[in-house]
Amino acid sequence: MTTFVLVHGAWSGGWKWRFVAPLLRRAGHEVFTPTLTGLGERAHLATPDIDLGVQVQDVVAVLEMEDLRDIVLVGHSYGGMVVTGAAERAPERIRRLVYLDAFVPEDGRCALDYVVPERAAAFREQGERTGYVDPPPASLWGVVAPGDVAFARQRERPHPYRCFTENLRRTNSSAAALPKTFIYCSAPATGTFDQFAAKYRNDPAWRFHELKTGHDSMVLVPQELAGLLLLHA
């Protein structure tokens, strides 16, 4: 049995894994889908003061309180920032990091450093004015079927802006040495995560997989995604 910890992206919540988590569990594995502070069922805790450090602590706390070890830690999209921060703090609990069409931050960089410039400018304008960033159109993530759009839209919440602007420090050599996988969602590509796919596609230190689907693969092709994750079980 493998323990998977699935960390959602911006604006989302543990609900985002609704169609994937049961597939992993039916295959005999344990699955945790924590929701980051200020989002999903924890949206009532939202304040502009929430930053990346708070949401990293959300994941670290799950690992510690549940005494999870030898885990496969999966981060989707912005969740790549979070799982990288969690690995810095608890590398001994992690077997492998999986970046699902996600940020793979360098030392001292923030999420907005990697976002497509015009999109980053819009995030900054709203974030500096309100303290939050609204979710982009679902079509950006490849989600266009009315049922899928409704599933996401009624659950998405504005994301605290400071999560996108806080720099992440990467100094732990044990975290740097963890085995890593990148899963690239290429059709349609978002424009932001292509840079990481290009970097790691032929890197022998990484496993690389491509899903010819949109960014929200856990909604669009849950069975295919679960199959890729099970390769790491």
C-alpha positions as CSV (number, residue, x, y, z in Angstrom):
1,M,0.0,0.0,0.0
2,T,1.2,3.5,-0.9
3,T,0.0,6.7,0.8
4,F,-0.8,9.5,-1.7
5,V,-1.1,13.1,-0.5
6,L,-2.8,15.1,-3.2
7,V,-2.4,18.9,-3.0
8,H,-4.7,21.0,-5.1
9,G,-3.9,24.2,-6.9
10,A,-5.0,27.8,-6.5
11,W,-8.7,28.7,-6.0
12,S,-9.6,25.0,-5.4
13,G,-9.8,22.6,-2.5
14,G,-9.6,18.9,-1.6
15,W,-12.8,18.6,-3.6
16,K,-10.8,18.9,-6.8
17,W,-9.6,15.2,-6.4
18,R,-13.2,13.8,-6.1
19,F,-12.9,11.7,-9.2
20,V,-9.2,10.5,-8.7
21,A,-9.0,9.7,-5.0
22,P,-11.6,6.8,-5.2
23,L,-9.7,5.2,-8.1
24,L,-6.5,5.2,-6.0
25,R,-8.3,3.9,-3.0
26,R,-10.0,1.1,-4.9
27,A,-6.5,0.1,-6.1
28,G,-5.6,-0.5,-2.4
29,H,-3.9,2.8,-1.5
30,E,-4.4,5.4,1.2
31,V,-5.2,8.9,0.0
32,F,-5.3,12.3,1.7
33,T,-6.6,15.4,0.0
34,P,-6.0,18.3,2.3
35,T,-7.6,21.7,1.6
36,L,-5.4,24.7,2.0
37,T,-6.3,27.5,4.4
38,G,-8.8,30.0,3.0
39,L,-10.2,27.7,0.3
40,G,-12.8,25.1,-0.2
41,E,-14.5,24.1,3.0
42,R,-11.9,26.3,4.8
43,A,-12.9,29.4,2.9
44,H,-14.4,30.9,6.0
45,L,-10.8,31.3,7.3
46,A,-9.8,33.4,4.3
47,T,-7.9,36.7,5.0
48,P,-5.4,38.7,2.9
49,D,-2.7,37.7,5.4
50,I,-2.6,34.1,4.3
51,D,0.6,33.4,2.4
52,L,2.5,30.5,0.9
53,G,4.1,29.7,4.3
54,V,0.7,29.2,5.9
55,Q,-0.4,26.8,3.1
56,V,2.9,24.9,3.3
57,Q,2.2,24.4,7.0
58,D,-1.2,23.0,6.1
59,V,0.4,20.1,4.3
60,V,3.3,19.6,6.8
61,A,0.7,19.5,9.6
62,V,-1.2,16.7,7.8
63,L,2.0,14.7,7.4
64,E,2.9,15.1,11.1
65,M,-0.5,14.7,12.7
66,E,-1.3,11.6,10.6
67,D,2.3,10.4,11.0
68,L,2.6,9.8,7.3
69,R,5.9,8.4,5.9
70,D,7.1,7.1,2.6
71,I,4.5,9.1,0.8
72,V,4.0,10.1,-2.8
73,L,3.3,13.9,-2.5
74,V,1.5,15.3,-5.5
75,G,1.1,19.0,-6.2
76,H,-1.1,20.4,-9.0
77,S,-0.5,23.8,-10.5
78,Y,0.1,26.3,-7.6
79,G,0.3,23.2,-5.4
80,G,3.8,22.7,-6.8
81,M,4.9,25.7,-4.7
82,V,3.3,24.1,-1.7
83,V,4.7,20.6,-2.0
84,T,8.2,22.0,-2.7
85,G,7.9,24.0,0.6
86,A,6.6,20.9,2.4
87,A,9.5,18.9,1.1
88,E,12.0,21.4,2.4
89,R,10.5,20.9,5.9
90,A,9.8,17.2,5.9
91,P,11.9,15.4,3.2
92,E,12.2,12.3,5.5
93,R,8.5,11.6,5.1
94,I,8.5,11.7,1.3
95,R,9.3,8.9,-1.2
96,R,8.6,10.9,-4.3
97,L,7.4,14.4,-5.4
98,V,5.0,14.5,-8.4
99,Y,4.4,17.8,-10.1
100,L,1.2,17.7,-12.0
101,D,1.4,20.5,-14.5
102,A,2.8,22.5,-11.6
103,F,5.3,25.2,-10.6
104,V,8.7,23.8,-9.8
105,P,10.2,26.9,-8.1
106,E,13.9,27.7,-7.9
107,D,15.3,29.1,-4.7
108,G,14.1,32.6,-3.9
109,R,11.4,32.7,-6.5
110,C,7.6,33.1,-6.2
111,A,4.8,31.8,-8.3
112,L,4.2,35.1,-10.1
113,D,7.8,35.0,-11.4
114,Y,6.7,32.1,-13.7
115,V,3.2,33.2,-14.7
116,V,2.6,34.4,-18.3
117,P,3.3,38.2,-18.1
118,E,-0.1,39.6,-19.0
119,R,-1.8,37.2,-16.6
120,A,0.7,38.0,-13.9
121,A,0.0,41.8,-14.4
122,A,-3.7,41.2,-13.9
123,F,-3.1,39.1,-10.8
124,R,-0.9,42.0,-9.4
125,E,-3.5,44.6,-10.2
126,Q,-6.3,42.9,-8.4
127,G,-4.2,41.4,-5.6
128,E,-2.6,44.7,-4.6
129,R,-6.0,46.3,-4.7
130,T,-8.1,43.7,-2.9
131,G,-5.7,41.1,-1.3
132,Y,-7.2,38.3,-3.4
133,V,-7.1,37.0,-6.9
134,D,-10.2,35.7,-8.6
135,P,-10.1,32.4,-10.5
136,P,-9.6,32.6,-14.3
137,P,-12.1,31.3,-16.7
138,A,-12.4,27.5,-16.5
139,S,-11.7,27.3,-20.3
140,L,-8.0,28.2,-19.5
141,W,-7.7,24.9,-17.8
142,G,-9.4,23.0,-20.6
143,V,-12.7,22.7,-18.7
144,V,-15.6,23.5,-21.1
145,A,-18.3,20.9,-20.7
146,P,-21.2,22.6,-18.8
147,G,-21.2,19.9,-16.0
148,D,-17.5,20.2,-15.4
149,V,-17.7,24.0,-15.4
150,A,-20.5,24.0,-12.9
151,F,-18.6,21.5,-10.7
152,A,-15.7,23.9,-10.5
153,R,-17.3,27.3,-10.5
154,Q,-19.6,26.6,-7.5
155,R,-16.6,25.6,-5.4
156,E,-13.8,27.8,-6.5
157,R,-12.9,30.8,-4.2
158,P,-10.7,33.8,-4.5
159,H,-7.1,33.0,-3.6
160,P,-5.1,35.1,-1.1
161,Y,-2.7,37.2,-3.2
162,R,0.3,36.8,-0.9
163,C,0.5,33.1,-1.7
164,F,1.6,34.1,-5.2
165,T,4.2,36.7,-4.2
166,E,6.0,35.0,-1.3
167,N,9.4,33.7,-2.3
168,L,10.2,30.1,-1.5
169,R,13.6,29.2,-0.1
170,R,15.2,26.0,-1.2
171,T,18.2,25.1,0.9
172,N,17.6,21.5,2.1
173,S,19.8,19.1,0.2
174,S,17.7,16.1,1.3
175,A,14.7,17.7,-0.4
176,A,16.7,18.4,-3.5
177,A,17.7,14.7,-3.7
178,L,14.1,13.4,-3.6
179,P,13.0,11.5,-6.7
180,K,10.7,13.7,-8.8
181,T,8.1,13.3,-11.6
182,F,6.6,15.9,-13.9
183,I,3.3,15.3,-15.6
184,Y,2.6,17.8,-18.4
185,C,-1.0,18.5,-19.5
186,S,-0.5,19.7,-23.1
187,A,-3.9,20.1,-24.8
188,P,-4.6,22.9,-24.3
189,A,-1.4,24.1,-22.6
190,T,-1.8,27.0,-20.3
191,G,1.3,28.9,-21.3
192,T,2.6,29.0,-17.8
193,F,3.7,25.4,-17.2
194,D,5.2,24.7,-20.6
195,Q,8.5,26.0,-19.4
196,F,8.8,23.3,-16.7
197,A,7.8,20.6,-19.2
198,A,10.5,21.8,-21.6
199,K,13.1,21.8,-18.7
200,Y,12.3,18.3,-17.4
201,R,11.2,16.3,-20.4
202,N,14.6,15.0,-21.2
203,D,16.2,15.4,-17.7
204,P,17.4,11.9,-16.7
205,A,17.0,12.8,-13.0
206,W,13.2,13.2,-13.6
207,R,10.4,10.9,-14.7
208,F,8.3,12.7,-17.3
209,H,4.8,11.9,-18.6
210,E,2.6,13.8,-21.0
211,L,-1.2,13.8,-20.8
212,K,-2.9,15.2,-23.9
213,T,-5.6,17.0,-22.0
214,G,-6.2,20.3,-20.3
215,H,-4.6,21.6,-17.1
216,D,-7.4,20.2,-14.8
217,S,-6.7,16.6,-15.7
218,M,-8.2,15.3,-12.5
219,V,-11.6,16.5,-13.7
220,L,-11.1,15.9,-17.5
221,V,-9.4,12.5,-17.5
222,P,-9.4,11.1,-13.9
223,Q,-8.8,7.5,-15.0
224,E,-5.8,8.3,-17.1
225,L,-4.3,10.5,-14.3
226,A,-4.9,7.8,-11.7
227,G,-3.2,5.3,-13.9
228,L,-0.1,7.6,-14.1
229,L,-0.1,8.1,-10.4
230,L,-0.4,4.4,-9.8
231,L,2.9,3.9,-11.7
232,H,4.5,5.5,-8.6
233,A,2.7,3.2,-6.0
